[in-house]
Amino acid sequence: MTHPVTFAFLAPTPGQQGAGMLVFVVQIVALLAIFWFLLLRPQRQQQKHHEEMLKALKKGDEIVTGGGIVGKVVHIAEERVTIQSAESRLVVERGKIARVVQPKAEEAPAK
């Protein structure tokens, strides 16, 4: 037959309750700090980078929209951008521009 195990040694004594609460608070603060540095901070940096890219947008830039449409900027208004894609002109919201396509460097001729 097995003997019941008592966990009386795990029960905090009256002097240890304050220390246990301090450890709990430190764990919560550490968890919040990890959450901040792994999730919120990178997302805010990415959002800031996207806003800077949209502010630097100029006529002639080749862009890709959130829906995957590729085109060249022909006119910029406050919140709307007109792009030329193939034979069509489209008006898109500035915030829906996903990225600006960087022109590829000209390859050097092979020797």
Residue pairs with C-beta under 8 A, 6 or more apart in sequence:
12 20
53 97
53 99
53 100
54 94
54 95
54 97
57 63
57 73
57 76
57 81
57 94
57 97
57 100
58 73
58 76
59 73
59 74
59 75
59 76
60 72
60 73
61 72
61 73
61 100
61 101
62 70
62 71
62 72
62 73
62 100
62 101
62 103
63 70
63 71
63 72
63 73
63 81
63 83
63 97
63 98
63 99
63 100
63 101
64 70
64 97
64 98
64 99
64 101
65 71
65 83
65 92
65 96
65 97
65 98
66 96
66 97
66 98
67 96
69 83
69 85
69 90
69 92
70 85
70 101
71 83
71 84
71 85
71 90
72 83
72 84
72 85
73 81
73 82
73 83
74 82
74 83
74 84
74 89
75 81
75 82
76 82
76 94
79 93
79 94
79 95
80 91
80 92
80 93
80 94
81 91
81 92
81 93
81 94
81 97
82 89
82 90
82 91
82 92
83 89
83 90
83 91
83 92
